């Protein structure tokens, strides 16, 4: 729909130029050739002599004749058309001297690239020769033919929006920006509903009302997508994207069906249509991202939880996976995925994680295998480490003086997050920890639940924080920067033994881990050893 709207805008902009009285005969002829399908829109790039890659210009295309004459067509509200002569010197003069043209081009590249440019970047350069090198002629503006110019424009516009947001906002302001985007989404959703009600808007025709509803609905879903893309934390990106795609279908399928039927359909009918469309698309392409599973903030029966932990932690599969850690980090990731358990412990501690985790650290194995990971600061209140105060305070390594708790991750490397980023990725080590008997806190889930208690958006546990020392006996090995596994032999052997299924003569029984908070401070700790 966005592409159709851009194609319509391109045609109306060319028609306006054609009828403006300022269009040259060559320009009118070029417009006619475009309508006849003899030429295709080209993408525009702005060159920079100090950069290896030219900047992509969004919301603009170039129509070029084989004889050299061309049109810059600018879209996106401040539409305009500039004619580019075929003659070399005149053509060069327009690009070097027309400040309006230059301004339109600069307004359509990412802000950080615009800020790095100087006036002389619009000047053509002559080729340079030397004994060892040849530097071709520098051209400030470049063009490239593409099979899908409108699709390329969409990608460029989204990239520019996200890039400019990233450039303009600081870390402290990002939450406000996210809230603003969400507010815009709600406004657009409301407008999409209003526009399909006869007499509710000043739009002239029923068809126009339906088209506006469709477009506003798409925009409302797009803001969900932008929220995910602009987030520094990868925690909600997948959920936001999934909400965006589903929201787009839910907003658009019903109104479009009503438009085809020639009448406004009931909301319940529109919902059924949207669900049918979604199910059909899902079965056909299997590409819509699945949202992260949401865990309801309800305390489970301790006996049921104990049984779940026992099934997850003790199996022949777990034993086999531990024995294969030397094959690479992907085997550790599979182990963690198959054994992790996240549950809601209660309003004081929130979401708790039990299972294997990883931690990046610059210290060598001989030190960590002997000492484990120690708290830098004593913990007296669970809110210092569970994420409900908003700040994710787990110390990323032993030298992090601001760390409250010990930060780990169930991910080796995922969407720019994971323990590798603080270990092997910096030339250090990524340690594997058997934390099945420890109580870790799912920071992202707790932060989100505290802020949005009615939300059903699931969160990946990218960071799990511990408010107690992690003993050396729990560190079963590590991966160096090349991904080579270095075992901690005794700890790994003990972990394998503890993973064997319970025999008739007994064995380790996994229970909800005991809270580390002293009884005087843990006023509503949900579980104790059975």
Phi, psi and omega per residue, in radians:
X1 nan -0.686 3.103
X2 -1.081 -0.750 -3.138
X3 -1.117 -0.707 3.109
X4 -1.102 -0.702 3.123
X5 -1.122 -0.673 3.127
X6 -1.204 -0.682 3.098
X7 -1.091 -0.712 3.102
X8 -1.129 -0.739 3.128
X9 -1.109 -0.688 3.110
X10 -1.083 -0.788 -3.132
X11 -1.147 -0.742 -3.137
X12 -1.204 -0.595 3.098
X13 -1.157 -0.733 3.099
X14 -1.162 -0.677 3.111
X15 -1.122 -0.701 3.111
X16 -1.116 -0.712 3.108
X17 -1.144 -0.712 -3.117
X18 -1.076 -0.626 -3.084
X19 -1.696 0.133 -3.052
X20 -1.337 -0.344 -3.081
X21 1.535 -0.141 3.126
X22 -1.848 -0.117 -3.119
X23 -1.265 2.377 3.097
X24 -1.368 2.842 3.070
X25 -1.008 -0.649 3.119
X26 -1.137 -0.666 3.121
X27 -1.143 -0.763 3.115
X28 -1.105 -0.727 3.119
X29 -1.072 -0.680 3.136
X30 -1.171 -0.680 3.081
X31 -1.067 -0.745 3.136
X32 -1.134 -0.671 3.105
X33 -1.112 -0.667 3.112
X34 -1.126 -0.769 3.132
X35 -1.104 -0.562 -3.128
X36 -1.430 -0.047 3.124
X37 1.388 0.279 -3.112
X38 -1.458 -0.368 3.060
X39 -2.316 2.687 -3.124
X40 -2.054 2.646 3.088
X41 -1.096 2.540 3.111
X42 -2.034 2.587 3.059
X43 -1.342 2.645 -3.089
X44 -2.009 2.465 3.087
X45 -2.252 2.543 3.020
X46 -1.851 2.132 -3.116
X47 -1.398 2.713 3.091
X48 -2.494 2.062 -3.066
X49 -1.124 -0.271 -3.126
X50 -1.695 -0.043 -3.117
X51 -2.094 2.618 3.122
X52 -1.405 -0.449 -3.078
X53 -2.057 2.222 3.122
X54 -1.211 2.701 3.134
X55 -1.371 2.420 3.118
X56 -1.477 2.226 3.138
X57 -1.565 2.200 3.136
X58 -1.740 2.831 3.081
X59 0.957 0.648 3.099
X60 -2.788 2.536 3.062
X61 -2.346 2.869 3.098
X62 -2.109 2.294 3.032
X63 -1.882 2.053 -3.064
X64 -2.124 2.369 3.070
X65 -1.534 2.586 3.097
X66 -0.993 -0.458 -3.134
X67 -1.382 -0.056 3.073
X68 1.952 -0.387 3.139
X69 -1.225 2.495 -3.112
X70 -2.642 2.965 3.125
X71 -2.263 2.219 2.888
X72 -1.498 2.133 3.137
X73 -2.032 2.000 -3.102
X74 -1.782 2.279 -3.107
X75 -2.013 -3.117 3.026
X76 1.589 0.746 3.075
X77 1.698 -1.056 3.112
X78 -1.645 1.100 -3.063
X79 -1.144 2.604 3.119
X80 -2.904 2.748 3.081
X81 -2.275 2.270 3.083
X82 -2.098 2.297 3.130
X83 -1.557 2.410 -3.133
X84 -2.021 1.954 -3.080
X85 -1.069 2.766 3.131
X86 -1.424 -0.523 -3.098
X87 -1.167 2.315 -3.019
X88 -0.953 -0.886 -3.083
X89 -1.181 -0.719 3.119
X90 -1.163 -0.685 3.126
X91 -1.086 -0.795 3.132
X92 -1.125 -0.670 -3.115
X93 -1.141 -0.685 3.128
X94 -1.070 -0.821 -3.097
X95 -1.195 -0.644 -3.083
X96 -1.391 -0.452 -2.952
X97 -2.036 -0.352 -3.066
X98 -1.417 1.747 -3.074
X99 -1.189 -0.557 3.102
X100 -1.128 -0.772 3.103
X101 -1.085 -0.787 3.130
X102 -1.066 -0.720 3.129
X103 -1.106 -0.720 3.119
X104 -1.098 -0.716 -3.141
X105 -1.174 -0.773 -3.117
X106 -1.139 -0.585 -3.140
X107 -1.212 -0.204 -3.038
X108 -1.975 0.322 2.995
X109 -2.059 2.770 3.138
X110 -0.955 2.522 -3.029
X111 -1.036 -0.708 -3.086
X112 -1.155 -0.516 3.083
X113 -1.339 -0.609 3.100
X114 -1.110 -0.707 -3.098
X115 -1.205 -0.330 -3.104
X116 -1.582 -0.007 -3.064
X117 -1.639 2.766 3.052
X118 -2.226 2.867 -3.062
X119 -1.006 -0.632 -3.071
X120 -1.214 -0.159 3.131
X121 -1.173 -0.296 3.088
X122 -1.562 0.066 3.130
X123 -1.610 2.335 3.069
X124 -1.198 2.617 3.107
X125 -2.108 2.540 3.121
X126 -1.433 2.662 3.084
X127 -1.130 2.548 -3.128
X128 -2.104 2.413 -3.140
X129 -2.065 2.523 2.989
X130 -2.526 3.099 -3.116
X131 -1.090 -0.629 -3.020
X132 -1.837 -0.386 -3.007
X133 -2.371 2.751 2.999
X134 -2.262 2.157 3.113
X135 -1.882 1.977 -3.091
X136 -1.152 2.966 -3.133
X137 -1.070 2.310 -3.141
X138 -1.498 2.185 3.084
X139 -2.016 2.194 -3.063
X140 -1.229 -0.446 -3.121
X141 -2.167 2.349 -3.137
X142 -2.172 2.720 -3.131
X143 -2.289 2.670 3.139
X144 -2.608 2.287 3.122
X145 -1.416 2.378 3.115
X146 -2.321 2.639 -3.125
X147 -1.259 -0.414 -3.090
X148 -2.338 1.362 -3.078
X149 -1.101 -0.692 -3.112
X150 -1.205 -0.672 3.078
X151 -1.117 -0.674 3.091
X152 -1.144 -0.668 3.099
X153 -1.075 -0.728 -3.140
X154 -1.054 -0.819 3.141
X155 -1.064 -0.755 -3.100
X156 -1.153 -0.678 -3.113
X157 -1.171 -0.721 3.121
X158 -1.115 -0.762 3.121
X159 -1.067 -0.731 -3.124
X160 -1.143 -0.750 3.135
X161 -1.045 -0.867 -3.102
X162 -1.152 -0.690 3.121
X163 -1.122 -0.744 -3.125
X164 -1.176 -0.648 3.065
X165 -1.069 -0.791 -3.137
X166 -1.087 -0.626 -3.130
X167 -1.275 -0.687 -2.987
X168 -1.408 -0.537 -2.996
X169 -1.777 2.599 3.045
X170 -1.671 3.036 -3.109
X171 -1.035 -0.717 -3.094
X172 -1.195 -0.440 -3.071
X173 -1.619 -0.137 -3.036
X174 -1.148 -0.588 3.119
X175 -1.155 -0.688 3.098
X176 -1.108 -0.751 3.136
X177 -1.078 -0.751 3.118
X178 -1.074 -0.698 3.092
X179 -1.131 -0.650 3.118
X180 -1.142 -0.763 3.116
X181 -1.070 -0.732 3.119
X182 -1.089 -0.702 3.124
X183 -1.107 -0.707 3.097
X184 -1.088 -0.717 3.120
X185 -1.050 -0.743 3.119
X186 -1.128 -0.708 3.132
X187 -1.085 -0.792 -3.116
X188 -1.161 -0.657 3.094
X189 -1.089 -0.762 3.106
X190 -1.060 -0.737 3.133
X191 -1.155 -0.585 3.126
X192 -1.146 -0.544 3.099
X193 -1.328 -0.757 -3.100
X194 -1.080 -0.684 -3.014
X195 -1.219 -0.273 3.126
X196 -1.638 0.018 3.118
X197 -1.619 2.088 -3.114
X198 -0.984 2.276 3.093
X199 1.457 -0.031 -3.083
X200 -1.475 -0.261 -3.122
X201 -2.332 3.005 3.123
X202 -1.636 0.115 3.098
X203 -1.079 2.457 -2.910
X204 -1.218 -0.705 -2.992
X205 -2.217 2.824 3.079
X206 -1.081 -0.725 3.111
X207 -1.043 -0.714 3.126
X208 -1.149 -0.668 3.114
X209 -1.090 -0.750 -3.127
X210 -1.158 -0.716 3.127
X211 -1.100 -0.733 3.136
X212 -1.122 -0.716 3.114
X213 -1.059 -0.758 -3.133
X214 -1.066 -0.818 -3.095
X215 -1.195 -0.743 3.141
X216 -1.143 -0.646 3.103
X217 -1.102 -0.739 3.101
X218 -1.079 -0.715 3.140
X219 -1.145 -0.682 3.123
X220 -1.070 -0.718 3.100
X221 -1.214 -0.593 -3.135
X222 -1.093 -0.586 3.134
X223 -1.153 -0.567 3.044
X224 -1.105 -0.721 3.115
X225 -1.104 -0.753 3.136
X226 -1.095 -0.685 3.133
X227 -1.017 -0.740 3.124
X228 -1.189 -0.732 -3.082
X229 -1.222 -0.572 -3.052
X230 -1.513 -0.168 -3.050
X231 -1.226 2.291 3.051
X232 -1.159 -0.623 -3.131
X233 -1.513 2.226 3.128
X234 -1.288 -0.011 -3.042
X235 -0.933 -0.778 -2.987
X236 -1.906 0.025 -3.035
X237 -1.014 -0.836 -3.113
X238 -1.114 -0.691 3.126
X239 -1.161 -0.730 3.114
X240 -1.109 -0.742 3.135
X241 -1.089 -0.783 3.132
X242 -1.071 -0.751 3.101
X243 -1.076 -0.641 -3.126
X244 -1.129 -0.844 -3.111
X245 -1.137 -0.763 3.131
X246 -1.176 -0.695 3.115
X247 -1.090 -0.683 3.127
X248 -1.051 -0.801 -3.133
X249 -1.145 -0.781 -3.105
X250 -1.129 -0.608 3.141
X251 -1.314 -0.635 -2.906
X252 -1.715 -0.615 -3.002
X253 -1.075 -0.807 -3.130
X254 -1.091 -0.954 3.114
X255 -1.003 -0.681 -3.131
X256 -1.161 -0.708 3.093
X257 -1.087 -0.720 3.099
X258 -1.082 -0.666 3.122
X259 -1.118 -0.725 -3.140
X260 -1.172 -0.602 3.131
X261 -1.398 -0.271 3.126
X262 1.419 0.352 3.120
X263 -2.677 2.822 3.087
X264 -1.452 2.147 -3.079
X265 -1.678 2.769 -3.118
X266 -1.143 2.671 -3.110
X267 -1.055 -0.695 -3.131
X268 -1.123 -0.662 3.108
X269 -1.182 -0.746 3.130
X270 -1.051 -0.682 3.132
X271 -1.133 -0.736 3.129
X272 -1.135 -0.698 3.102
X273 -1.084 -0.792 -3.112
X274 -1.076 -0.734 3.135
X275 -1.126 -0.690 3.111
X276 -1.117 -0.733 3.103
X277 -1.087 -0.803 -3.123
X278 -1.067 -0.792 -3.132
X279 -1.107 -0.658 -3.137
X280 -1.188 -0.769 3.130
X281 -1.105 -0.752 -3.124
X282 -1.066 -0.739 -3.121
X283 -1.228 -0.434 -3.084
X284 -1.502 -0.738 -2.978
X285 -2.019 -0.405 3.088
X286 0.933 0.582 -3.098
X287 -1.981 -0.141 3.112
X288 -1.229 2.200 -3.088
X289 -1.142 2.426 3.110
X290 -1.437 2.312 3.090
X291 -1.173 2.654 3.105
X292 -1.127 2.415 -3.099
X293 -1.029 2.276 3.122
X294 -1.534 2.319 3.087
X295 -1.853 2.071 -3.091
X296 -1.114 2.482 3.125
X297 -1.346 1.123 -3.117
X298 -2.221 2.299 -3.140
X299 -1.302 2.170 -3.125
X300 -1.440 2.800 3.060
X301 -1.081 2.231 -3.092
X302 -0.975 -0.649 3.141
X303 -1.166 -0.697 3.124
X304 -1.169 -0.673 3.133
X305 -1.172 -0.721 3.107
X306 -1.044 -0.737 3.138
X307 -1.119 -0.672 3.126
X308 -1.154 -0.760 3.117
X309 -1.077 -0.712 -3.123
X310 -1.114 -0.745 3.142
X311 -1.180 -0.662 -3.112
X312 -1.254 -0.692 -2.944
X313 -1.575 -0.446 -3.010
X314 -2.103 1.873 3.125
X315 -2.863 2.810 3.075
X316 -1.127 -0.534 3.112
X317 -1.137 -0.747 3.113
X318 -1.080 -0.732 3.101
X319 -1.045 -0.815 -3.136
X320 -1.085 -0.705 -3.129
X321 -1.165 -0.663 3.088
X322 -1.131 -0.622 -3.134
X323 -1.273 -0.248 -3.104
X324 -1.835 0.198 -3.118
X325 -1.061 -0.462 -3.124
X326 -1.260 -0.083 3.141
X327 -1.490 -0.167 3.081
X328 2.393 2.866 -3.095
X329 -1.044 -0.479 -3.128
X330 -1.118 -0.491 3.108
X331 -1.294 -0.599 3.041
X332 -1.156 -0.681 3.128
X333 -1.098 -0.704 3.108
X334 -1.127 -0.737 3.090
X335 -0.998 -0.825 -3.107
X336 -1.121 -0.772 -3.116
X337 -1.061 -0.698 -3.054
X338 -1.399 -0.269 -3.048
X339 -2.026 -0.182 -3.042
X340 -1.224 2.552 3.091
X341 -2.334 2.203 3.068
X342 -2.083 2.296 -3.137
X343 -2.544 2.801 3.121
X344 -1.592 2.067 -3.056
X345 -1.538 -0.390 -3.089
X346 2.498 3.017 -3.058
X347 -1.168 -0.353 -3.133
X348 -1.407 -0.854 -3.074
X349 -1.680 -0.424 3.105
X350 1.313 -2.396 -3.072
X351 -1.499 2.223 -3.083
X352 -1.986 2.531 3.140
X353 -2.057 2.327 2.975
X354 -2.258 2.378 -3.130
X355 2.591 -2.906 3.089
X356 -1.423 2.589 3.098
X357 -2.472 3.046 3.062
X358 -2.228 2.725 3.106
X359 -2.536 2.247 3.084
X360 -1.478 2.409 -3.119
X361 -2.716 2.543 -3.135
X362 -1.486 -0.253 -3.095
X363 -1.267 2.588 -3.100
X364 -1.274 2.781 -3.099
X365 -1.004 -0.679 -3.093
X366 -1.057 -0.479 3.116
X367 -1.417 -0.849 -3.095
X368 -1.205 -0.672 3.124
X369 -1.113 -0.404 3.139
X370 -1.645 -0.487 -3.039
X371 -1.996 -0.393 -3.029
X372 1.282 -2.688 3.124
X373 -2.076 2.173 -3.067
X374 -1.858 2.530 3.039
X375 -1.140 2.418 3.048
X376 -1.451 -0.500 -3.056
X377 -2.321 2.309 3.101
X378 -1.043 2.465 3.139
X379 -1.860 2.171 -3.126
X380 -2.039 -0.188 -3.084
X381 -2.466 2.287 -3.096
X382 -1.046 -0.484 3.141
X383 -1.196 -0.197 3.064
X384 -1.285 -0.351 -3.006
X385 -2.287 -0.140 -3.036
X386 -1.599 -0.056 3.069
X387 1.566 -0.057 -3.079
X388 -1.315 -0.250 3.089
X389 -1.541 0.005 3.046
X390 1.698 -0.656 -3.129
X391 -1.492 2.238 3.119
X392 -1.537 1.711 -2.907
X393 -1.712 0.122 -3.110
X394 -1.080 2.231 3.111
X395 -1.121 2.235 -3.074
X396 -1.266 -0.458 3.061
X397 -2.683 3.128 -3.018
X398 -1.166 -0.319 -3.105
X399 -1.686 0.039 -3.127
X400 -1.376 1.783 -3.052
X401 -1.271 -0.330 -3.109
X402 -1.575 -0.025 -3.025
X403 -1.221 2.308 2.994
X404 -1.970 1.838 -3.051
X405 1.663 -3.095 3.134
X406 -2.062 2.032 -3.054
X407 -1.485 2.364 3.064
X408 -2.404 3.103 3.093
X409 -2.573 2.461 3.019
X410 -1.341 0.049 -3.105
X411 -2.030 2.361 3.024
X412 -1.290 -0.932 3.116
X413 -2.734 2.081 -3.081
X414 -2.736 2.071 3.057
X415 0.904 0.719 3.121
X416 1.414 0.015 3.124
X417 -2.029 -3.135 3.093
X418 1.982 2.840 -3.047
X419 -1.135 -0.525 -3.124
X420 -0.993 -0.570 -3.094
X421 -1.076 -0.438 -3.103
X422 -1.891 -0.010 -3.125
X423 -2.181 -1.694 -3.116
X424 -0.990 -0.565 -3.136
X425 -1.163 -0.320 3.123
X426 -1.926 0.219 -3.125
X427 1.580 0.083 -3.139
X428 -1.729 -2.400 -3.048
X429 -2.337 2.622 3.092
X430 -1.993 1.880 -3.007
X431 -1.540 2.525 3.080
X432 -1.810 2.231 -3.043
X433 -2.112 2.277 3.012
X434 -1.545 1.648 -3.088
X435 -1.876 0.537 -3.112
X436 -1.156 -0.448 -3.131
X437 -1.739 0.217 -3.103
X438 -2.057 2.823 -3.089
X439 -1.880 1.866 3.089
X440 -1.846 2.749 -3.074
X441 -1.986 2.229 3.139
X442 -1.353 1.632 -2.985
X443 -1.081 -0.777 -3.069
X444 -1.166 -0.715 3.127
X445 -1.148 -0.722 -3.135
X446 -1.186 -0.720 3.107
X447 -1.089 -0.795 -3.115
X448 -1.181 -0.733 -3.129
X449 -1.122 -0.675 -3.141
X450 -1.147 -0.676 -3.099
X451 -1.429 -0.637 -3.059
X452 -2.278 1.291 -3.009
X453 -1.097 -0.356 -3.138
X454 -1.693 -0.060 -3.113
X455 -1.211 2.541 3.080
X456 -2.023 0.473 3.109
X457 -1.498 2.089 3.139
X458 -1.283 2.706 -3.108
X459 -2.199 2.342 3.011
X460 -1.304 2.469 -3.133
X461 -1.439 1.146 -3.105
X462 -1.116 -0.498 3.106
X463 -2.324 2.187 3.080
X464 -2.052 2.169 -3.035
X465 -1.904 2.458 3.130
X466 -2.056 2.382 -3.140
X467 -1.734 0.398 -3.134
X468 -2.530 2.829 3.093
X469 -1.069 2.540 2.992
X470 -1.757 1.922 -3.036
X471 -1.209 2.758 3.115
X472 -1.051 -0.503 -3.125
X473 -1.171 -0.319 3.132
X474 -1.592 -0.220 -3.133
X475 -1.541 1.832 -2.984
X476 -1.627 -0.108 3.119
X477 2.831 -3.045 3.116
X478 -2.737 2.842 3.045
X479 -1.971 2.355 3.074
X480 -1.421 -3.045 -3.047
X481 -1.152 -0.361 3.077
X482 -1.553 -0.053 -3.136
X483 1.538 0.226 3.099
X484 -1.420 2.321 -3.079
X485 -1.489 2.314 3.068
X486 -2.065 1.894 -3.061
X487 -1.373 2.664 2.901
X488 -1.780 1.598 -2.828
X489 -0.877 -0.884 -3.078
X490 -1.154 -0.772 -3.130
X491 -1.138 -0.701 3.133
X492 -1.153 -0.729 3.121
X493 -1.074 -0.765 3.137
X494 -1.128 -0.648 3.129
X495 -1.149 -0.685 3.104
X496 -1.131 -0.770 -3.141
X497 -1.078 -0.703 -3.116
X498 -1.245 -0.209 -3.095
X499 -1.658 -0.136 -3.120
X500 -1.246 2.422 -3.121
X501 -0.975 2.599 -3.105
X502 -1.116 2.269 3.077
X503 -1.650 3.051 -3.110
X504 -1.084 -0.481 -3.103
X505 -1.502 0.189 3.063
X506 1.721 -3.074 -3.104
X507 2.884 -3.050 3.132
X508 -1.183 2.288 3.073
X509 -1.870 2.099 -3.139
X510 -1.452 2.276 -3.130
X511 -2.217 2.919 2.980
X512 -0.942 2.234 -3.064
X513 -1.108 2.526 3.142
X514 -1.261 2.449 3.107
X515 -1.138 2.469 3.121
X516 -1.424 -0.246 -3.057
X517 -1.248 2.306 3.086
X518 -0.961 2.601 -3.049
X519 -1.008 -0.521 -3.118
X520 -1.182 -0.439 -3.092
X521 -1.802 -0.400 -3.123
X522 -1.559 1.421 -3.006
X523 -1.220 -0.531 -3.110
X524 -2.346 0.720 3.102
X525 -1.000 2.299 -2.943
X526 -1.401 -0.559 -3.021
X527 -2.316 2.642 2.970
X528 -2.351 2.789 3.091
X529 -0.948 2.421 -3.106
X530 -1.320 nan nan
